Amino acid sequence: MEFFMKKITCVFLICTLFALSFSSVCFAADLSAAANIGDVAMGGSEQTAGEISLSDAKNENVTVSGTYTKNALISIEIKNISSGIITLSEQGEADESGNYSISAKMSDDVTVGTYELKIGASELQTNVLRYFKVTEDKNEAEVTLAAVNGTIEASVNGGAAQNLGSSNKSLYPVGTKISLTAVSNNENAAFLYWKDDVSKAVVSANKTFEIIVGTSRTYTAVFTDAASGAYITFRANGRILAGGYNSVNVPSDPYVAGYTFDGWYIGTDKASLSAGQEINAQTDTEYKALFVLDETAYTVTVSNADSEGGSYKYNEKVTLKAADKSSEGLVFAYWQRDGKVACYSETYSFYVNADTSVSAVYAAEAVAKNAVIVMAEPIKMESTNRIAFYAERDIPEEYKVIESGILLNRSAGFDLTGAQIQAISKSTANKGQYTIRKANVNTGDTWYGKAYVMYTDGTNVYTAYSDEVSMTF
């Protein structure tokens, strides 16, 4: 009996020592984990995944808490199941009681899709998994406003104006009309313009201008401050290329497809400047780029219509009319341009940007008029390391366009929530064209383009996309 007890004691001591060094073998602890993103609880499978809107997913914290062994290192990782992109990687440590809590935000790479949260820990043999889904926003967009040397007044849908201070960020339903007014905050502040911070385009030179909420945007009201000196601005094709007080370096020569840069002008006077040159000013000065139309001619081929084609310069307007086929029992259906439906009106106008073929199509009876949003084949501009993308839209008259533009991405399969670049047209006309050029493209690079248009019938908001196009440089 004494021998038996000694043997048990020995085994107990050996196992205890063994457990101190190799606790995962002798005493495997369970990890408990409650996971939330904002107020949304994550599920234990893809089928039970909680859902959160895209804008909330970008702003809310992911919180994981529970119990495990004391002082254990806990790690969490979130990835998009479809793309494999990691949007969060964080670590924390359990306390003396084994309790832990980790809280962090995901990166800006988050897009619409299903996500997997992997929770690991020291000495844990199997990771704990949780799931959640990021969904499209519920027809709301974030508008960010800022004013330099001033404040902003806003009137929403014709309501009373409210002063929002020098900065504001708010969510509005898509289609909301907001009248913005820039207000100087001191006698030295002089209004210059409103600019779109993403495109750096000047959207208005008037203190008051109106926006219709589409996708999330950021606008800044820019004032000069006389106390800081003379303000110098370089503007080209609606974009601000350089600006500053008293002294500024001349930017690189700007580029516009179909045109040649002629120089920088102050009013009608051409300035003798070169890129990189430092210039000084004693009074507020604005330099504007002037461009001259190239002589290159493009061929427009027209068939099955009352109009003929011809030779046109870049950006020259072409207007075509359909033929009367009533004697043949036919009615006009639509125009096709380079094999794609482009317009449902019998009179079709567009601006030339390349050689193109246009044909009128007829049918035995009238066809339904759908929203048209198409992309032409991109054009490689080898001499300037650019790729040009062209979009065209034709939205039926009973709808109102809220916003349209072009999306660019380095890989296929994207939309408004996943594109790397979003360029927005200033025009909200139902018919129109829009062009952007991707600069600084390297040999072997492939860029994908897709046009979009948001429009409304007064009650519902619709978003239509073109097919994707691509070009490898």
Secondary structure, DSSP 8 states (H G I E B T S, - for coil): -HHHHHHHHHHHHHHHHHHHH-HHHH-------EEEETTEE-BSSSTT-EEEEHHHHHHSEEEEEEE-STT-EEEEEEEETTT--EEEEEEEE--TTSEEEEEEE--TT--SEEEEEEEEETT-SS-EEEEEEEE--SSEEEEEEEEESEEEEEEETT---EEEETEEEEEEETT-EEEEEEEESSTTEEEEEEEETTTTEEEESSSEEEEE--S-EEEEEEEEEGGG--EEEEEETTEEEEEEESEEE-------TTEEEEEEEETTEEE---TT-EEE-SS-EEEEEEEEE---EEEEEEESBSS--EEEETT-EEEEEB---GGGT-EEEEEEETTEEEE-SSEEEEE-SS-EEEEEEEESS------EEEE---EEEGGGTEEEEEEEEE--TTSEEEEEEEEEESSSS--TTT-SEEEE-S---SEEEEEEEE-S--TT-EEEEEEEEEEESSS-EEEEE---EEEE-
